[in-house]
Amino acid sequence: MKRRIAPNPIRGLSKGPSFATMRRREQAVCVPDLHEMTRYTNRVRAKRKRVVKESLATYLPSRRVAGRQHSLRQHELGQFLTPNPVATLMASMFTNREKEVRLLDAGAGAGALIQAFVETRCATKPLPAMIHVDAYELDPSLLAPLHRTLEHCRQVCLAAGIEFTAEVRNVDFIEATLPLVRGDFFHGPQTPFNAAILNPPYHKINSSSRTRLLLRSAGIETSNIYTGFLALAANLLCEGGEMVAITPRSFANGPYFRPFRNLFLKLMALRRLHVFESRSAAFHQQNVLQENIILHALKSRTKPSVVVVSTSSGAPHAPITERQCAYSEMIAPDDPEQFIHLVTDDFQQNARQIVSRFDAALAELGLEVSTGRVVDFRARQFLLREPACSAVPLIYPCHFNGGYVKWPKTPSRKPNAILDAEGTQELLVPAAIYVLVKRFSSKEERRRVVACIYDPLRISAGRVGFENHLNYFHAHGKGLSLNIARGLSAFLNSTVLDVYFRQFNGHTQVNATDLRNLNYPSRAQLESLGRRIGETFPNQEQLDQIIQQELI
Ligand SMILES: C[S@@+](CC[C@H](N)C(=O)[O-])C[C@H]1O[C@@H](n2cnc3c(N)ncnc32)[C@H](O)[C@@H]1O
């Protein structure tokens, strides 16, 4: 049967909530108002903008190394030096008060973290008798400023009556310490550190690189150097030793960091995670757009019952808010992925509660999610700018248009079509109803999860290609029913899901694993929700109201 495609008024919106919905609301203990949640996310976005602006105007200069330009080499070495207020915040997180401190800084740069640590420790009673620092730094051009910082530390310790010794190691931290971690013969006894402070370098390490193979030889499987540093440092700590590190948030979820999470969370007990509300404020001078967190952990296999989650805007000396979070809520004991959920306020807690009430796994709904099969630069010879009779639609995120795919897009910087030829058969799927989700949301995008429906009634073609920047939901290779697709897309686009999703996803990437791991409403709920969605997708406020009425 042909469907007529015309804008539909959204059923029931003007009438307000039904009696049943109101009853359900009364009965629920803490039903969050989704309007309030939408306003909340708007407030958070506005605040983030304000923070970046303010911090651009007022940020204390970070420890700049005189005369250094941001060179390619600095980029290669992942040199993002920690601004002083951030270093001081990190140093304040150490709680052990040992008489002898043996501190590791892996990737010491010019020594900002060591200086903050020593100054803080020398001002905190009871004072230690001795501080020894091992500073690993690969870049020879940073050694002179590093030595100057260590001399300053020696003076600070001297004034406080504390013995200070330091060793600068101008070697590759991974190469140098791996034998200790592996316990290789002839390498002598390992001298464990009881404190480690790190802002490790950040860059990908490809699967055949020497670094990757070295780490693998010690049982550390990771695709980014920063998690390699964290894993090694965790190994080098003695039992009860403390680590404070500032890193990107990306290790908190995603399949690539799963082996790291398993290893790190087994060795270390998280005590505190500090989240910067603004992605760019803490490191704005260096154009770092990764979302960063500070972690404080103790080397122990016994996990605490609660972890402190603190937040600050990222502007210098901004107030810090703290809340306690049950360890089992942060990392669900039965989650094989060991995702780390960062719930920073009550709204987020409400969102978490709502989403955890949905208990349908994707498989129970008869659905799967896959990544688009067309990697455009590998299929270049098959791509066409305009539709053609020998070709089928090729869908990119730029074809998302108000909840439904609009194709073709003209003019467009992206190709619109892919040849339906022998070489592309594996790349195409039968034309059917699918729900698509962007794999990468832009920084400016309002939501992290952006979903859209591919409806073959709007696009005349027997097959279709989904580009690799998209994930697509399907029913074991087949399409979805229209109601399920609409319900699913509405759920994925809702504010409540977005607030929940950001708790474990700290970057702009939405992996198929993230989507696979979500809890979904039941089939009946999705269908009922889908019936509320017309040919014109509701705007955010309307959508959240429908979600409130149907699901909460
Ligand atoms: C993100 S910077 C942090 C510097 C300093 N800790 C700070 O917070 O200002 C990382 C540092 O690690 C150094 N680095 C990169 N790869 C290294 C390696 N394999 N071994 C030792 N140091 C390395 C870089 O040169 C850089 O100075």
The ligand as a Gaussian input file, in Angstrom:
#p B3LYP/6-31G(d) Opt

LIG

0 1
 C       51.220000      15.932000      27.189000
 S       52.911000      16.337000      27.433000
 C       52.890000      16.645000      29.143000
 C       54.099000      17.333000      29.645000
 C       54.112000      17.624000      31.137000
 N       53.972000      16.440000      31.932000
 C       53.009000      18.568000      31.489000
 O       52.021000      18.140000      32.064000
 O       53.119000      19.758000      31.174000
 C       53.644000      14.760000      27.243000
 C       55.159000      14.749000      27.266000
 O       55.599000      13.422000      27.022000
 C       56.777000      13.447000      26.223000
 N       56.873000      12.139000      25.546000
 C       56.231000      11.752000      24.432000
 N       56.512000      10.462000      24.161000
 C       57.364000      10.044000      25.128000
 C       57.998000       8.808000      25.399000
 N       57.801000       7.764000      24.618000
 N       58.802000       8.713000      26.483000
 C       58.991000       9.787000      27.296000
 N       58.409000      10.981000      27.081000
 C       57.609000      11.114000      26.017000
 C       56.551000      14.620000      25.298000
 O       57.759000      15.117000      24.773000
 C       55.828000      15.597000      26.206000
 O       56.726000      16.487000      26.807000

